[in-house]
Amino acid sequence: MQFSVIIPVYNRPQELDELLACLTKQSYTNFEVIIIEDGSQLDSKSIVDQYQKQLSISYYVKENGGQGFARNYAFERAKGDFFVILDSDALIESNYLQAVFTGIQRDKLDLFGGPDQDHPSFTAVQKAISFAMTSLFTTGGIRGKAKNVGGQFHPRSFNMGISREVWEKTQGFKITRMGEDIEFSIRCISLGFKSGLLPEAFIYHKRRTSFKQFYKQIHFFGRARINISRFYPAELKWVHFFPACYFIYFWNTLLLNILLPTLGNFMFMGLSLYWLAILLDAFTKTKSLKVSLLGLIAANIQLLAYGQGFIEEGIKKITSTSQE
């Protein structure tokens, strides 16, 4: 089985360099690499040129259209039997592709997703963000489960694979942003394709390097969840409302501490217990007090940013529906 490893890139030549270095060390060697430069101002051509002798690698440049359409562009040019999609800010172990091959053969999968975790080389902030995106106490807790809430596993595009048959039948991503990977996963499953999580095919996902960048990204994720409901209303589950509830509870607690201190203090006790649970979870996983404290900040950013984006896009959806 030949893999086509597809990597869209946008202004991240250094990160791409590190991922390509990982690909040169794969124990499973029957693969090609397709790089799609999606309208970058800081291109990666010089980086790609360094790997031409080590990898079967193709490099394409297109106008910026978002990751979804960049992947479609690569699908049209891929030669493999199975397409493996990675974000450019990922690192992988030398057995990653072997784990993918073994897993999809064993489980007879048409599409797969793999989990992510932090790497020892990551900064404390990156490790804290990784914790927030995988913790049971945040929305990240549902990302690495074998089944989505109420159904099969929905692969996410930072670590995802599809068969050529899936591409030929679906023609790839229908939207390019705002939850394009979840919409695509749901559509694939609705067509009868088998999806599954491959825990052994994990990546080290760098994500964002600052809390400010992280906030912007997660705010977008909250909006994307509402956008997905425009295509599949039944996929908006109760768990997706949790960050919005947290957002409302958090800001009402602060307001009531000013207007009604007794009630505000009572509500703050609830927040404190929840934060303690997050801290204990973070310390259990990271064994670092510094990362745990940063993890608490990251968890709050994740919940508040997602909740805000969810509420804003939800209001937009309701108002636009009422006007129609």
LINJOUR-V136100 format. One record per pair of residues at least 6 apart in sequence whose C-alpha atoms are under 7 Angstrom apart, sorted by sequence separation. I is the first residue (numbers start at 0). J is the second residue. If there is no record, write none. Layout:
i: {I,I}
j: {J,J}
This chain:
i: {36,131,133,134,141,146,147,188,207,228,282,285,132,133,145,172,228,255,256,131,255,256,117,133,282,253,281,172,252,117,116,278,281,252,278,252,278,277,274,38,32,33,34,35,36,37,38,31,32,33,34,35,36,37,38,156,31,32,33,34,35,36,37,38,155,4,37,155,2,3,4,5,6,7,8,9,37,1,2,3,4,5,6,7,8,9,153,1,2,3,4,5,6,7,8,9,10,114,3,7,9,10,12,16,23,154,10,12,23,153,10,37,153,12,35,35,33,112,152,111,112,151,152,177,152,113,177,178,182,112,113,177,178,112,111,112,111,177,178,110,111,145,110,145,109,110,109,109,246,245,246,7,242,246,242,246,7,7,242,243,242,243,5,243,26,243,5,25,26,18,21,24,25,27,21,27,18,21,25,26,85,86,15,18,21,84,85,14,15,17,84,85,3,14,84,85,3,84,3,83,84,2,5,83,1,2,3,4,5,6,82,83,1,2,3,4,5,6,7,8,81,82,0,1,2,3,4,5,6,7,81,82,125,2,6,81,82,80,81,125,80,109,110,111,112,113,125,109,110,111,112,113,114,124,217,221,225,108,109,110,111,112,113,118,124,220,221,224,108,111,115,116,117,214,218,222,108,113,114,115,116,117,214,217,218,221,222,225,113,114,115,116,217,221,225,115,218,219,214,218,222,102,71,71,98,99,98,68,67,95,67,68,67,66,67,65,65,91,67,90,91,89,90,89,90,89,88,89,88,88,136,130,137,127,131,126,127,130,137,127,128,131,123,127,131,124,128,127,131}
j: {42,137,139,140,147,152,153,194,213,234,288,291,139,140,152,179,235,262,263,139,263,264,126,142,291,263,291,183,263,129,129,291,294,266,292,267,295,295,295,60,55,56,57,58,59,60,61,55,56,57,58,59,60,61,62,180,56,57,58,59,60,61,62,63,180,30,63,181,29,30,31,32,33,34,35,36,64,29,30,31,32,33,34,35,36,37,181,30,31,32,33,34,35,36,37,38,39,143,33,37,39,40,42,46,53,184,41,43,54,184,42,69,185,46,69,73,73,154,194,154,155,194,195,220,196,158,222,223,227,158,159,223,224,159,159,160,160,226,227,160,161,195,161,196,161,162,162,165,302,302,303,66,302,306,303,307,69,70,305,306,306,307,70,309,93,310,73,93,94,87,90,93,94,96,91,97,89,92,96,97,156,157,87,90,93,156,157,87,88,90,157,158,77,88,158,159,78,159,79,159,160,79,82,160,79,80,81,82,83,84,160,161,80,81,82,83,84,85,86,87,160,161,80,81,82,83,84,85,86,87,161,162,205,83,87,162,163,162,163,207,163,192,193,194,195,196,208,193,194,195,196,197,198,208,301,305,309,193,194,195,196,197,198,203,209,305,306,309,194,197,201,202,203,300,304,308,195,200,201,202,203,204,301,304,305,308,309,312,201,202,203,204,305,309,313,204,307,308,304,308,312,197,171,172,199,200,200,172,172,200,174,175,175,175,176,175,176,202,179,202,203,202,203,203,204,204,204,205,205,206,277,281,298,290,294,290,291,294,302,293,294,297,290,294,298,293,297,297,301}
